[in-house]
C-alpha cells in the first residue's frame, strides 16, 4: 500500500477510521448523521461553509478567464476534469459538479469518502469519490484540467514531493489551485491561538504553525514542479460582520492562489 | 439509493413554483432565463384564466416593474398593450388636481403603465410555452409535500411527483402553502371593497391617471389602451363594504349616474365595458417569508390596500430580488435551497414591503373619512408635498419603483 501522505483535518469522530469496502447498516447510519453534520452550515464545519463561496468564486473566475468560459452560465465547467485533494465531506466537489465539471474527490480517510458519497447521492450529483492518495493517481497516469489543493498543503509530510506529484497530474494548459496559511506572527496569533483556542472554530491541534508556508516558498516549490504561479490573494476575516473576503494586499494569514503548468 | 430516473411519474426541477398567476409565471421566466430548470404547479386550468370573465382587472406597472418585464424578454409581447401614465393627478373631495406628479420632473420615462391582467397573463403563458426549461403542470392538485434535508418533493393527485431543491409559494393572498407551512400572518380587514371595471369615454384621457380621495375610499381612473378605436379607462372604485351590494344592485343607468357624481364629466359620455368585479380589501403580511427550502413570493407574503396601485409591483420586486439571490448562489455552485440564500431574500424584501403596507394603510385611514379637521390637515399635507419639489420627486420615484437598493433586473440590467 502507498503511504498516507495527507493528514487531512481530523475531528474526534473521524479518527475512528473504518475499513474500505462494504459497510454495515449501523455504520451507514452513523455516516449519514456525520454527513448531516459536515453539511450543516451552522454546525461544526461552519467556518468551512462560510469561506467556501469565496473559494468557489475565486476558482470560478480564474478558471473562466483562463479557459475563456462564460462565468455567468450555469455550467461553465462543462467538459473540464477537476480533482479535489483532501475532499472531506465534498464541500468543494459539489459546487464544482454543479458548475458542470467532471469531478473526482480523493481523501485518505475512508470515513470522509463515505460521508461525501452519501451526500452526493442525496443531492443527485454525480461525483467520483475515492479513498486514495495523489501517488495512486500518478501511478494510474490520471490527468486533470484543474487540481484543487484547498487547505491541504500545510498538512502534508513532504510538501515538495506532494506538489510534484500534484503537478504530474495536471494536464497541458491546466491549473493548480491552493489555499493555505502563511507562517507569520499574525497567523500564529489568529490561526492557532484565535481559531483553535479562543474561538474554537477548529479542534486543537488541527494546525501545526511550523508547517505553514510562506507565499514565496510555495511559489518556489511549484516552480520546481513546473508550475508558474499566476496569482496570490489574501483571505481575510472581518469579525464585525463575520464575513470572509478576498484581499489582494493582506497575505499575512490565509491566502490562496493558482498556477499554470509550463508549456512543454 | 433509489434511482429516480426509473420512476416514470417523477419529474425533477431545480425550482418548483406553486401558483400559475402573474407572480408565479413571471418568476418562472426570470429564473429560467438564467438557465435554471423550473416546474410550475397550478390548481386551475390556465386556459380559463385568460378569458375576460376570469379577471377583469387592470394593473399599474411601475417603471421598475417594466424593467423586469424587459429583462425577462416579455417587452415585445406586451408593449402595445401597455398604456403609459404620463401624469398622476391626486385630489381631495371638492378640490380637483391639487397634487400632481408630472413624469418630466424625473426624466423622460412615463411614471408607469396600465395593463389588463389577462393580457399580461396571456403573454406570459405564450412566452413560457417557448421555454423548454419550464414545465407547466396544470390543472394539478397537490396531495402531499415531503421536505427532507436536501430536497422537497410534491405528490400530485394524478400520481405524478416533482422533486426540487426549492419550493416557492406564489399561490396568492390565501396561500395554502403558507398555511400548511405554519407561517403566521398579521392581517386585518378594511371595511372597504373595490369595484373594478372599465369604461369607454368620448374624450381622450391623454395618458393621465386620476386618484380622487372620497370619504368612502379612493376612486381611481386609470388610462387604458384604446379598444376598437374607442377611448377607454379602468375604474377602481373603493367604497365602504356595506354600500357595495346596493351599488351593484343598481340598474345600469342609475349606476352610471352614481359614477358621474364621482368621475365628473371631463372625459365626456361614459359607457361601461363588460362586467364589474368586486374585491374585499384587507391587509396581510407574513411574519416571515421563508422556511426550510421554502419562500413566499408576492401576495402570498403580502397583500396591501390598492390605494397606491403597488400590489403587483411589490411582488415583481420580490421576484427581481429572489431570482437574483438564487442565481448568484447557483453561479457559485451552491445548493439554491439553503437558508443563507433565502435569508438574503427575506432581509432584502420584507422591510420594504412592510413600509409600503404601513404607508398605504395610513394614507387610506387618513383619507377615507369626512372628518373636517382631518380633511384640513391632509389638504395641508398634500399642499406641502406639492411645494417641496425634492420630497415630491422622492415620492414619485418610490411610486415608480426605482428607489432603495435595487435588484439588477429593476435597474434594467440582466440577471
Interface residues (C-beta under 8 A of the other chain):
Chain A: X36 X39 X41 X53 X56 X57 X60 X71 X72 X73 X74 X75 X94 X95 X96 X97 X98 X99 X119 X121 X122 X123 X124
Chain B: X1 X4 X12 X34 X35 X36 X148 X149 X150 X151 X330 X331 X332 X333 X334 X335 X338 X339 X340
